[in-house]
């Protein structure tokens, strides 16, 4: 009846208000669901470098080695050869804990491409797309958007392990090295 209709309308309104509150917080650069390894969230909601010097040095070493070697794979091979371990964050019943392990390719690749290490805050890089397939609505979560379509990009929002310009150069270098993805380039690693 009418009460059920009003209840459904009210639920939609609550959902719309909560999503808009998240977007407003993101536009201010304050909405953090998780922070990258090497950063911690302060009690007042800011993102700062992890005070653990071992974690900071490990992350800086990866950026230095990439600058020297210009290849994610070469950095991985160096880590494996030297037994160089990287931190990873685990969340459990006791809260946040750091574990150290030999990296895999994806770990280094994600670390080098992560915008947070360049000091940027970003929100809205993916969307949920709905398509009608065989008469049914199919939702595809996590569809990537082009950088110019991101909802929020705030370079210099917090202290970075590298500069924003260095991050942009690293991403371009990684893109130039991607020969196996149908992106054959004249340059390579």
C-alpha positions in Angstrom: 0.0 0.0 0.0 0.9 3.6 0.5 3.1 2.9 3.5 5.2 0.4 1.6 5.6 2.9 -1.3 6.7 5.7 1.1 9.1 3.3 2.8 10.7 2.3 -0.5 11.0 6.0 -1.5 12.5 6.8 1.9 15.1 4.0 1.5 16.1 5.3 -1.9 16.4 8.8 -0.4 18.7 7.6 2.4 20.9 5.8 -0.1 21.1 8.9 -2.3 22.0 11.1 0.6 24.7 8.7 1.9 26.3 8.5 -1.6 26.3 12.2 -1.9 27.9 12.6 1.5 30.7 10.2 0.4 31.2 12.2 -2.8 31.3 15.5 -0.9 34.0 14.0 1.5 35.9 12.7 -1.6 35.9 16.1 -3.3 37.6 17.5 -0.1 40.1 14.7 -0.3 39.1 13.2 3.0 37.4 9.9 2.1 39.8 7.0 2.7 38.5 3.4 2.7 42.1 2.0 2.8 45.5 3.6 2.6 48.5 2.2 0.6 51.3 0.3 2.3 53.7 2.9 3.7 50.9 5.2 4.8 48.7 5.4 7.9 45.5 7.2 8.6 45.7 9.6 11.5 43.0 9.9 14.1 41.8 13.2 12.5 41.4 11.4 9.1 44.5 12.5 7.2 46.9 10.3 5.4 50.5 10.4 6.5 53.7 8.4 5.8 54.1 5.4 8.1 56.4 6.3 11.0 58.3 2.9 10.6 61.5 3.9 8.8 62.0 0.3 7.6 58.8 0.5 5.6 59.6 3.9 4.2 63.1 2.8 3.1 61.8 -0.4 1.5 59.3 1.6 -0.6 61.8 4.2 -1.5 64.3 1.5 -2.6 61.7 0.1 -5.1 61.3 3.6 -6.7 65.1 4.1 -6.8 65.7 0.7 -8.4 63.0 1.4 -11.0 64.6 4.7 -11.8 67.9 2.8 -12.3 66.6 -0.2 -14.2 63.5 1.2 -16.0 61.7 -2.2 -15.9 59.3 -3.7 -13.4 60.7 -7.2 -14.3 64.3 -6.1 -13.7 63.3 -4.7 -10.3 61.6 -8.0 -9.4 64.6 -10.0 -10.5 66.8 -7.7 -8.3 64.5 -8.2 -5.3 64.6 -12.0 -5.8 68.3 -12.1 -6.2 69.0 -9.9 -3.2 66.3 -11.5 -1.0 64.7 -8.0 -0.7 61.4 -8.2 1.1 58.5 -5.7 0.9 55.8 -4.9 3.5 52.2 -5.8 3.1 49.3 -4.9 5.3 47.0 -7.5 6.7 43.8 -6.8 8.6 42.6 -9.3 11.1 40.9 -9.5 14.5 43.7 -7.6 16.2 43.6 -4.8 13.6 46.2 -3.8 11.1 49.5 -5.7 11.0 52.5 -5.6 8.7 53.9 -8.7 7.1 57.2 -8.9 5.1 57.6 -11.1 2.1 59.4 -11.5 -1.2 57.5 -9.5 -3.8 55.8 -10.8 -6.9 55.5 -9.0 -10.2 52.0 -7.6 -9.5 53.1 -6.2 -6.1 55.9 -4.1 -7.7 53.7 -3.1 -10.6 50.9 -1.9 -8.4 53.3 -0.1 -6.1 54.9 1.8 -9.0 51.5 2.8 -10.5 49.8 3.7 -7.3 48.9 7.4 -7.3 49.2 7.7 -3.6 53.0 7.3 -3.7 53.1 10.4 -5.9 51.3 12.4 -3.2 47.9 12.4 -5.0 44.4 11.7 -3.7 42.1 10.0 -6.2 38.5 8.9 -6.1 36.0 7.7 -8.7 38.4 5.8 -11.0 35.9 3.0 -11.7 32.1 2.9 -12.2 29.4 0.2 -12.2 28.0 -0.3 -15.7 24.6 -2.0 -16.3 23.9 -3.8 -19.5 20.9 -5.8 -20.6 21.9 -9.3 -21.6 19.2 -11.8 -22.6 16.5 -9.5 -21.1 18.2 -9.3 -17.7 20.2 -6.5 -16.2 23.9 -7.4 -15.7 26.0 -5.2 -13.5 29.7 -4.9 -14.1 31.5 -3.4 -11.2 35.0 -1.9 -11.5 34.9 -0.6 -15.1 37.9 1.6 -15.4 37.5 5.2 -16.5 40.0 7.4 -18.4 42.0 9.7 -16.1 40.1 12.8 -17.4 36.8 11.2 -16.3 37.9 10.5 -12.6 35.6 12.2 -10.1 38.5 13.6 -8.0 42.2 13.9 -8.6 44.1 16.1 -6.1 47.9 16.0 -6.7 50.0 17.1 -3.7 47.2 16.2 -1.2 49.7 14.4 1.1 53.5 13.8 1.3 54.6 11.4 -1.5 57.5 9.0 -1.7 58.2 10.5 -5.1 57.1 13.7 -6.8 53.9 13.8 -9.0 56.1 14.4 -12.0 58.2 11.4 -11.2 55.1 9.3 -10.8 53.9 10.4 -14.2 57.2 9.5 -15.8 57.2 6.1 -14.1 53.7 5.3 -15.5 54.7 6.4 -19.0 57.8 4.2 -18.8 55.8 1.2 -17.7 53.3 1.9 -20.5 56.2 2.0 -23.0 57.5 -1.3 -21.8 54.1 -3.1 -22.2 54.8 -5.0 -25.4 52.8 -8.1 -24.7 49.4 -6.3 -24.5 49.0 -5.5 -28.2 50.7 -2.2 -27.5 54.0 -2.8 -29.5 56.0 0.4 -29.2 59.2 1.5 -30.9 60.8 1.9 -27.5 60.9 -0.9 -24.9 62.6 -1.8 -21.7 
